[in-house]
Amino acid sequence: MIDPATLITYVAVVFGFVFIPGPATLLTVARATSSGTKIGITTGAGVAAGDVIHTIMAIVGISAIIAASATLFSIVKYIGAAYLLYLGIRAMLEKAPAWRAGRCPSRRARPSGRRS
């Protein structure tokens, strides 16, 4: 039988994991509020796909092989770092959106839709 103190501690930790949002949840909410529902759903689907791929790798044993091999882990780490550098450089070279560059009319300049 499980010790009551251990069970209470376990339940408290599980509730913490359930009710405290993680980085994936915060990313999805941020993308959905800034870019719309479609982008939020796409972001959530991407996070879920990543979770599924990671789970499959763990089931097959690839995660254990990568963790056991320092060389393979370094290769994966450097590929990830190169991809992040690529994304950063691409983001810096991308043209700024019109709202960020100050080319959008202000809200006061837009017609309100009311007729006088």
N, C-alpha and C positions, 0 to 999 in steps of 0.2 A: 504494500500500500504506500502511496505517496505521502510524504510528510506534509501536514497542513501548511506549514510555513513555506515550504518549497512550492506548493501549489498556488498559494496566494501570490508569491513573488512572480511565478510564471504567468499567472493571469494578469497581473499588473503590467508586466513587460509586453505581453501580447496586446493589451488594450492601448498601451503607448504607441506601439507600431501601427495599430489600426487608426488611431485618432490624430496622430501627428503626421502631417503631410511631408513627404520626402521631396527630393529635388525633381523627380520626374513629374510629380503632381504639381509642384510649383511652376515648372516649365510649361506644362500643358495649360494650366490656368492663365499664365502670363501670355502665352501665344494666342489663346482663345479670346482673351479680353482685348488684346492689342490688334489682332488681325482678323478676328471673326470666328464663327463657329466651325466653318469648314477647315480652317487651318488648325484649330484646336483639336478637331477629330483626327486630322491627319497626323498631328504631333502625338496624340495618344496612341494611334495605331502604330506609329514608328517605335514608340517606347515599348509597346506590347510585343512587336516583332523582335526587338532586341532582347527582351526577356525570354521569348520562346527560343531564339537562337542560342542564348547563353545556357538555357536549361537543357537543350538538346546536346550541346557540347559537354555539359556536365554529365549527362546520362551516358553518352558514348565514351566518355573518359578523356576527351581532348583537353579539358580544363586541367585535369590531374597531370597529364603529360606536359602541358605548358608550364605548370607550376613546378614540376620536378626538373625540368631542363632549363638551366640558366641561360643557355644560348638561345633557345627558342623563345623564352620569355623576353629576352633583350630584343630579339627581332620583332616580336609583336609590339613591344613598347616603342621601338624606334619608328615602326610603320605608323603607329597611332600618333606619335609626335609629329611626323612629317605631314600626316593628314590634317592635324590641327594647324600647323604652319600654313598649309595650302589654303585652308578655310579663312585664316586670318588675313593672308595677303589678298585673297579674292575679295574679302569684305572691304579692305582698305582701298582697293582699286576700283570698286564698284561706284558708279555715280550715286550721289546722294539723292534720295527721293525729294520730290518737289516740296513737300511740307517741311522737310528738314533744311532745305536750301533757302527757304524764305520766299519762294515764288508763288505760294498759294495765297489767294486773297484772304484777308482776315474775316472773322465771323461777322463783324459789323458791316463789312462791305457787301455781304451777301444779302439778297432780298429775303425778307422774312416770309413771303408768300401771302401776306395779308393785303387786302385791297382797301384803299381808303374810300 
